[in-house]
Amino acid sequence: MEEFTHIDKQGYVRMVDVTAKKPSERVAVAQGVISMNPATFEKIQNQKVKKGNVIETARIAGVMAAKKTSDLIPMCHPINLTHIAVDFYPDKDASAFKIEATVRIFGQTGVEMEALTAVSVAALTIYDMCKSYDKAMTISDICLLKKSGGKSGTFIRAGREDSPTPE
């Protein structure tokens, strides 16, 4: 069994020391889905939500969340992200939006948590802006689609090779 990286020899929680890690380009792509009733979906698509442009507000929230990940998750390193994109893919038949975040850095630690946080907060923002219409909205399928860079190399989620990934 591998040793836990966030626990020292005395059993105390610690942030992993990445000082000796070689910097490399690191990219992570995460996704999430928010499902809703058809009327709510149409309000968002037609920009008829009373609180304003839901998708653009959620995009900004996702970008801001990626930048603040280390403030939310205790053992995440504060890092200087070089790129964040949050994109939305509407699915009218399912009355849902797929949210995809791509995060990039040239650094010593990965950006998976930043991409996952961006997706999560973008979905929560949609929920917040539309909850007066639809309290039964469901946020689901938050996961890492792919990552590259660093010692562990490339990961691509099985069955997701053809997923759209904005550059």
C-alpha positions in Angstrom: 0.0 0.0 0.0 1.3 3.5 -0.9 1.9 6.0 1.8 -0.7 8.7 2.2 0.7 11.9 0.7 -1.3 14.3 2.9 -0.3 12.7 6.2 3.1 13.0 7.9 4.9 10.3 9.9 3.1 11.5 13.1 -0.3 11.2 11.4 -0.9 14.9 11.0 -2.5 16.3 7.9 -0.1 18.3 5.7 0.0 19.9 2.3 2.2 18.0 -0.1 5.6 19.6 -0.8 5.9 20.1 -4.5 9.1 22.0 -4.4 11.2 19.3 -6.0 8.6 18.5 -8.7 9.5 19.4 -12.3 7.2 22.1 -13.8 5.3 20.9 -16.8 2.3 21.9 -18.8 -0.7 20.5 -17.0 -4.3 20.4 -18.3 -7.5 19.1 -16.8 -10.9 18.8 -18.3 -14.0 18.2 -16.1 -17.7 18.0 -16.7 -21.0 18.1 -14.9 -24.6 18.1 -15.9 -27.6 20.1 -14.6 -31.0 18.8 -15.5 -34.2 20.7 -15.2 -37.8 20.8 -16.3 -38.3 21.8 -20.0 -39.8 25.3 -19.1 -36.8 26.2 -17.1 -34.5 25.0 -19.9 -36.4 27.2 -22.4 -36.2 30.2 -20.1 -32.4 29.8 -19.9 -32.0 29.2 -23.6 -34.2 32.2 -24.5 -32.6 34.5 -21.8 -36.0 34.9 -20.1 -34.7 34.3 -16.5 -35.6 37.3 -14.3 -32.1 37.3 -12.7 -30.3 37.8 -16.0 -28.1 35.9 -18.4 -27.8 32.5 -16.6 -25.1 30.9 -18.8 -22.8 33.9 -18.9 -23.1 34.4 -15.1 -22.4 30.7 -14.6 -19.4 30.9 -16.9 -17.9 33.8 -14.8 -18.7 32.0 -11.6 -16.9 28.9 -12.9 -13.8 30.9 -13.8 -13.8 32.6 -10.4 -14.2 29.3 -8.6 -11.3 27.7 -10.4 -9.1 30.7 -9.3 -10.3 30.3 -5.7 -10.1 26.5 -5.4 -7.2 26.6 -2.8 -9.4 28.8 -0.6 -12.1 26.1 -0.6 -10.2 22.8 -0.5 -7.7 22.7 2.4 -4.8 20.8 0.8 -4.9 22.4 -2.6 -2.0 24.6 -3.5 -2.6 28.2 -4.5 -1.4 28.3 -8.1 -1.2 30.7 -11.0 -3.6 29.3 -13.6 -2.7 30.2 -17.2 -6.1 29.3 -18.8 -9.6 28.6 -17.8 -12.6 27.9 -20.1 -16.1 27.0 -19.0 -18.4 25.9 -21.8 -22.0 24.9 -21.9 -23.6 22.3 -24.2 -27.4 22.4 -24.2 -29.4 19.2 -24.6 -33.0 20.1 -25.4 -34.2 16.5 -25.4 -32.9 16.0 -21.8 -33.7 19.6 -20.7 -30.1 19.7 -19.4 -26.8 21.5 -19.8 -23.5 19.7 -19.9 -20.9 22.0 -18.4 -17.3 21.5 -19.3 -14.3 23.2 -17.8 -10.7 23.2 -19.1 -7.9 24.5 -16.9 -4.3 24.8 -17.8 -1.1 25.7 -16.0 2.7 25.4 -16.4 3.6 24.4 -13.0 4.5 21.8 -10.3 1.0 20.6 -9.5 -2.1 19.5 -11.4 -5.3 21.4 -12.0 -7.9 18.6 -11.7 -9.5 20.2 -8.6 -9.7 23.6 -10.2 -11.5 22.1 -13.2 -13.9 20.1 -11.0 -14.5 23.2 -8.8 -15.3 25.3 -11.9 -17.9 22.8 -13.1 -19.5 22.5 -9.7 -19.8 26.2 -9.0 -21.1 26.9 -12.6 -23.8 24.3 -12.0 -24.6 25.7 -8.6 -24.9 29.2 -10.1 -27.5 27.9 -12.6 -29.4 26.4 -9.8 -29.3 29.6 -7.7 -30.5 31.7 -10.6 -33.3 29.4 -11.5 -34.5 27.9 -8.2 -37.5 30.1 -8.1 -38.7 28.3 -11.3 -37.5 24.8 -10.6 -36.4 23.5 -7.2 -36.1 20.0 -8.5 -33.1 20.7 -10.8 -30.4 18.0 -10.5 -26.7 18.4 -10.6 -25.0 15.2 -11.6 -22.1 13.5 -13.4 -19.3 15.7 -12.1 -16.1 14.0 -13.0 -12.7 14.4 -14.5 -12.7 13.6 -18.2 -9.0 13.9 -18.8 -5.8 15.3 -17.5 -2.3 15.5 -18.8 1.1 16.5 -17.5 3.0 15.7 -14.4 4.5 12.5 -13.1 1.3 10.5 -13.5 1.0 11.4 -17.2 -2.2 11.3 -19.2 -5.6 10.1 -18.0 -8.6 9.8 -20.3 -11.9 8.6 -18.8 -13.1 5.5 -20.6 -15.7 6.1 -23.1 -15.0 9.9 -23.2 -12.3 10.1 -25.9 -14.6 12.0 -28.3 -15.8 14.5 -25.7 -15.7 18.2 -26.9 -12.7 19.9 -25.4 -12.4 23.6 -26.2 -8.8 24.9 -26.5 
